[in-house]
Amino acid sequence: MPVTLPDGSPGMEFTIDQARFPHRFAADVPEGVAQLMAVTQRPVTGAALEEPAPEPGRRTLPSWAVVATEDLNIPPAA
């Protein structure tokens, strides 16, 4: 959906389609919980997905990673 960002510029907000949400985002929780999650989800702005990150903490802090090989939204290669 189109939105106006805090600086007045145009932007976009994204949500997961409520009908597809249980399968795409909450396949491992009870159906009722997944449906509640679908109707109460908060949108994310395109700017949040495009904003550059500062110096990564992994260079100075211990870090771990989890690769969700069955994630339906973010492919493991990403």
N, C-alpha and C positions, 0 to 999 in steps of 0.2 A: 504494500500500500504506500502511496506517496505521503510524505510527511515534511514538515518544516523543521529543520534542525535548530538547535539553540542559537547558532550564529545567524539564523535567518535564511540560510541556503536550503535548496530543495534536497531531499533525501528519500530513501526507501526504507520501509520496515518489512521484515520477513517473519512469517509464522509457518508452522507445519499444518497442512490441511487437517482439520479435526477428524475427518473420516479416515484419513490415512495414519494419523498420529499413533494409535495403539500398535500397529504393525511396524511402522518405521522407527518409532522412538521409544516405545515402552513394551516391547514384545515379551519381556521377562517379568511383568507384573500382572496382577489380576485385572481382568477386563474393566471392572468398575473403577479401579484406581487409574488405569490408563485413560479412561474416558474423562475422569475428573481432571487429570493432567492436561488433556487436550483442550478443555474449555477454559482452563485457568492459566495456560501458557502466556508468557510475556514475549512480545516481539523483540527481535534484534534488528538494529539498524545496519544498513549496508556499510556505513562509516565504521562501525565496530569490526567488521570483517576485513576492512581495507587499511585500517590505521597501522602504520609501521610500529613495530615493537622496539623498545630501547635495547640496550646491551643485554643479551640473554644471561640469565642467572646461572645457567648450566656451566658457564665458563668459570664461575667463582664459587658456586655452591654445589654440594653433592646433589645428584638428581637421579630419578628413575623414570622409566617409561613403561606404559602399558599399551600394547597394540591390540586393539579389539578386532580380531580377524573376521567377525561376523557383524560388524557395525553396518547398518543399512544406510547411514547418512554420510559418514566420512570414510572413504575407502582407505585401507591400510597404507597404500602408497602415498597418500597425502600426509 
